[in-house]
Structures are given as structure tokens and as C-alpha cells.
Amino acid sequence: MIDLNYLKQFHEIKDIADISHEIEKLDCLAYKNDWDAVEQHLQDISQKHIVEKAVYNSVNQTPPQSIQQSAANCRQFLLMLGAEKVTKELSKHPGGN
């Protein structure tokens, strides 16, 4: 399973660094129980990744029942998105990491 530390290995790639930052901000806001800020951050992420979100939600059709579940789902979405971007980046460099 992909985690935030794995994504951070690719911090020199702007898209992946941005995703890592989005995850860290989400984690921080959730840790602080600042659910209004979490909701705003979720909206910002949704607007930024509208196409990817639509594809992700077409496969993961169980809607969250709370803001906490929304945050957890978004975190998983961002990890998956980051992993896709890492894979895409690595495919540009055959034989190397």
C-alpha cells in the first residue's frame, strides 16, 4: 500500500509534492479537529482534481456518512493519485528509478 512517505521520495516532482502537501494539510486539520477547515480543504481538492475525482468516485461508489469519512476517503484518493503520478513519471525513465 502506498503511503505518504513513499510519495515524499518523489518531492522533486511538483505534482507529487503538491499532493503530499495536500495530504499533510488534510492530516493536520483533521488532527486539530478543525472540521470546517477540513471541509473547505476537501472542496479545494475536489475543484483541483475534478476529472480524477469523477473517475475515482465511479469506482468507489459508497458515499461517506460523515466529514471524517470524507477526509479519510479523500486521503486515500490523494494517495492513489500520487501513486499514479509516480508510476507515470517512472515510466518515462525505463530501467531507472
C-alpha positions as CSV (number, residue, x, y, z in Angstrom):
1,M,0.0,0.0,0.0
2,I,1.2,3.5,-0.9
3,D,1.8,5.9,2.0
4,L,2.8,9.5,2.3
5,N,6.4,8.6,3.0
6,Y,6.6,6.8,-0.3
7,L,5.2,9.9,-2.2
8,K,7.7,12.2,-0.4
9,Q,10.6,10.3,-2.1
10,F,9.4,12.0,-5.3
11,H,9.2,15.5,-3.8
12,E,11.2,17.0,-6.7
13,I,8.2,16.3,-9.0
14,K,5.9,19.3,-8.5
15,D,2.6,17.4,-8.9
16,I,3.6,14.8,-6.4
17,A,4.9,17.4,-4.0
18,D,1.6,19.2,-4.3
19,I,-0.3,16.0,-3.5
20,S,1.9,15.3,-0.5
21,H,1.3,18.8,0.8
22,E,-2.5,18.4,0.3
23,I,-2.3,15.2,2.4
24,E,-0.3,16.8,5.1
25,K,-2.7,19.7,5.4
26,L,-5.6,17.4,5.5
27,D,-4.0,15.3,8.2
28,C,-3.1,18.4,10.2
29,L,-6.6,19.9,10.0
30,A,-8.2,16.5,11.0
31,Y,-5.7,16.1,13.9
32,K,-6.8,19.6,15.1
33,N,-10.5,18.6,14.7
34,D,-11.0,21.7,12.6
35,W,-13.8,20.1,10.5
36,D,-14.8,23.4,8.9
37,A,-11.3,23.9,7.5
38,V,-11.3,20.2,6.5
39,E,-14.5,20.7,4.6
40,Q,-13.1,23.7,2.8
41,H,-9.9,21.8,2.0
42,L,-11.9,18.9,0.6
43,Q,-13.7,21.4,-1.6
44,D,-10.5,22.9,-2.8
45,I,-9.1,19.4,-3.6
46,S,-12.3,18.5,-5.4
47,Q,-12.1,21.5,-7.6
48,K,-8.4,21.0,-8.4
49,H,-8.8,17.3,-9.3
50,I,-12.3,17.3,-10.7
51,V,-11.7,14.7,-13.5
52,E,-9.7,12.4,-11.4
53,K,-12.3,12.6,-8.6
54,A,-15.1,11.7,-11.0
55,V,-13.1,8.6,-12.2
56,Y,-12.3,7.6,-8.6
57,N,-15.9,8.0,-7.4
58,S,-17.2,6.0,-10.4
59,V,-15.3,3.0,-8.9
60,N,-15.7,3.8,-5.2
61,Q,-19.5,4.4,-5.1
62,T,-20.1,4.2,-1.3
63,P,-20.7,7.7,-0.2
64,P,-19.2,8.9,3.1
65,Q,-21.5,9.3,6.0
66,S,-19.5,12.0,7.9
67,I,-16.9,14.6,7.4
68,Q,-14.4,12.2,9.0
69,Q,-15.2,9.6,6.4
70,S,-14.9,12.2,3.6
71,A,-11.5,13.2,4.9
72,A,-10.4,9.5,5.0
73,N,-11.7,8.9,1.5
74,C,-10.0,12.0,0.2
75,R,-6.7,10.9,1.8
76,Q,-7.0,7.5,0.0
77,F,-7.9,9.3,-3.2
78,L,-4.8,11.5,-3.0
79,L,-2.5,8.6,-2.2
80,M,-3.9,6.7,-5.2
81,L,-3.5,9.8,-7.4
82,G,0.1,10.3,-6.2
83,A,0.9,6.7,-6.9
84,E,-0.5,7.1,-10.5
85,K,1.7,10.1,-11.0
86,V,4.8,8.3,-9.6
87,T,4.1,5.4,-12.0
88,K,3.7,7.7,-14.9
89,E,6.9,9.5,-14.0
90,L,8.9,6.3,-13.6
91,S,7.6,5.0,-17.0
92,K,9.3,8.0,-18.6
93,H,12.6,6.6,-17.4
94,P,12.9,3.0,-18.4
95,G,15.3,0.9,-16.3
96,G,15.8,3.5,-13.6
97,N,14.1,5.0,-10.5
